[in-house]
């Protein structure tokens, strides 16, 4: 009897997860079609006008970051070769 209740509970959770899950395909498509934006203030205003809910805005910001920002491997490799510069001071 316990097994059937547990199975029902797990299946109900899986069903609810698929019902509640949000589809962000439209948000992702819209963000990927944005022109190059260099100013963060311009990007924020565009996100505010194009998206309504906080979830859409968060997804839009996430998609923009993952689409437009890349790790600079060459720069990080050059940083490892440069000497570390230390600063010190006697008073604040």
ChimeraX attribute file (.defattr): number of C-alpha atoms within 10 A of each C-alpha:
attribute: neighborCount
match mode: 1-to-1
recipient: residues
	/A:1	5
	/A:2	7
	/A:3	8
	/A:4	9
	/A:5	10
	/A:6	11
	/A:7	11
	/A:8	12
	/A:9	12
	/A:10	12
	/A:11	12
	/A:12	11
	/A:13	12
	/A:14	11
	/A:15	12
	/A:16	11
	/A:17	11
	/A:18	9
	/A:19	9
	/A:20	8
	/A:21	9
	/A:22	10
	/A:23	9
	/A:24	14
	/A:25	9
	/A:26	11
	/A:27	17
	/A:28	18
	/A:29	12
	/A:30	15
	/A:31	20
	/A:32	14
	/A:33	8
	/A:34	11
	/A:35	7
	/A:36	8
	/A:37	12
	/A:38	8
	/A:39	8
	/A:40	9
	/A:41	10
	/A:42	11
	/A:43	15
	/A:44	13
	/A:45	10
	/A:46	13
	/A:47	18
	/A:48	14
	/A:49	9
	/A:50	14
	/A:51	16
	/A:52	10
	/A:53	9
	/A:54	10
	/A:55	12
	/A:56	20
	/A:57	18
	/A:58	13
	/A:59	17
	/A:60	23
	/A:61	18
	/A:62	13
	/A:63	18
	/A:64	19
	/A:65	12
	/A:66	10
	/A:67	12
	/A:68	10
	/A:69	8
	/A:70	8
	/A:71	7
	/A:72	8
	/A:73	9
	/A:74	8
	/A:75	9
	/A:76	10
	/A:77	10
	/A:78	9
	/A:79	11
	/A:80	9
	/A:81	8
	/A:82	8
	/A:83	7
	/A:84	8
	/A:85	5
	/A:86	5
	/A:87	5
	/A:88	5
	/A:89	5
	/A:90	4
	/A:91	4
	/A:92	3
